[in-house]
Amino acid sequence: NNLDTYYYPGKVTEDSASKKVVDYDARVIQSVSNLEQLLKYAKQSGVVIKLTADITVNENDLAYVKTIEVGKNVTINGNDKTLDLNNVANLLLKGDNIVVENLEVVNSNSYGINIYNSKGVLLENIAVRHSLSHGIFVNGSIVDLKNFTTASNGAEGMKSTRATSLTSSSHVDSVVS
């Protein structure tokens, strides 16, 4: 993928003929080399995070973070780097239109990648290893998985379930393709 050409849907309006008009916003590319930068951009809609170094969460980061939450319209291009959660943190995808690609996630303190109440999520060229629970947990979400591996996790490599904690108007059955 060419990071310079990412766009995401913005404001939806109607024109004078009552036809739907969608404005598209350009994504902003942010090069990230440490946990502080990753947390800064992970919930900013429209950002493309490009990892420029491996990132390791350390014990002294515990007061700072236990969950790295990625929000809507965010792309993380791991750039073939590793996110080492060091058994003290986990990665949560919570929002629509999230892309995580070219990334290895290791040593999560629970699920390697937890996808919760999200639609339009793409995981591509992902490896998840050594999570204390499932490698990938799809919880009330619609997810495309392409070229992924899981290994040496505490539970199954991947689990998909309905998010029973969501209200009836917001829950979906999980779909993985």
Secondary structure, DSSP 4 states (H G I P E B T S, - for coil): --GGG-EEEEEEEE-TTS-EEEEEEEPEEEEE-SHHHHHHHTTSTTEEEEE-S-EE--GGGTTT-SEEEE-TT-EEEEEEEEEE-TTT-EEEE-SSS-EEEEEEEE--SS-SEEEES-SSEEEEEEEEE--SS-SEEEES-EEEEEEEEEES-SS-SEEEE--TTS-TTT----EE-
